[in-house]
Amino acid sequence: MLLPYVLFLAVLPLVNRVTPTVLGLPFLFFWMLVATLATPLAVALARRGDRGRGRR
C-alpha cells in the first residue's frame, strides 16, 4: 500500500517538469495519470493478498 504514496508524493519533486511531453501531455500530468491508474491496481492486489491468507 506504499505504492500510491511513493508515486504521488515521494517522487513528485523528481517528476515536476513540463518537458518531455508524453502522449501530448506534460510529463507531470502524465505521471499523475499513471499514478492514479496504478492506485486501484495496488489496492486490488493488496485485497487479493489478504483473501489468500483467509481474511475477508
C-alpha positions as CSV (number, residue, x, y, z in Angstrom):
1,M,0.0,0.0,0.0
2,L,3.0,2.3,-0.1
3,L,2.9,2.4,-3.9
4,P,0.3,5.2,-4.1
5,Y,2.2,7.3,-1.5
6,V,5.5,6.8,-3.3
7,L,4.0,7.6,-6.8
8,F,2.2,10.7,-5.7
9,L,4.3,12.3,-3.0
10,A,7.8,10.9,-2.7
11,V,8.7,11.0,-6.4
12,L,6.9,14.3,-7.1
13,P,9.9,16.6,-6.8
14,L,11.7,14.4,-9.4
15,V,9.0,14.4,-12.0
16,N,7.9,18.1,-11.5
17,R,8.8,19.3,-15.0
18,V,7.0,20.2,-18.2
19,T,9.3,18.6,-20.7
20,P,9.4,16.0,-22.1
21,T,5.8,15.5,-23.3
22,V,4.3,12.1,-23.3
23,L,1.3,11.4,-25.4
24,G,0.9,15.2,-25.8
25,L,0.8,15.7,-22.1
26,P,3.4,17.5,-19.9
27,F,5.4,14.9,-18.0
28,L,3.9,15.8,-14.6
29,F,0.3,15.3,-15.9
30,F,1.3,12.0,-17.5
31,W,2.9,10.9,-14.2
32,M,-0.2,11.8,-12.2
33,L,-2.4,9.9,-14.7
34,V,-0.2,6.8,-14.4
35,A,-0.2,7.1,-10.6
36,T,-3.9,7.4,-10.5
37,L,-4.4,4.3,-12.6
38,A,-1.9,2.3,-10.5
39,T,-3.6,3.1,-7.2
40,P,-6.7,0.9,-7.7
41,L,-4.4,-1.9,-9.0
42,A,-2.3,-1.7,-5.8
43,V,-5.4,-1.8,-3.7
44,A,-6.8,-4.8,-5.6
45,L,-3.5,-6.7,-5.2
46,A,-3.5,-6.0,-1.5
47,R,-7.1,-7.2,-1.2
48,R,-6.2,-10.3,-3.2
49,G,-3.3,-11.0,-0.9
50,D,-5.5,-10.7,2.2
51,R,-8.0,-13.1,0.7
52,G,-5.3,-15.6,0.1
53,R,-4.4,-15.5,3.8
54,G,-8.0,-16.3,4.8
55,R,-9.1,-12.7,5.7
56,R,-12.2,-11.2,4.3
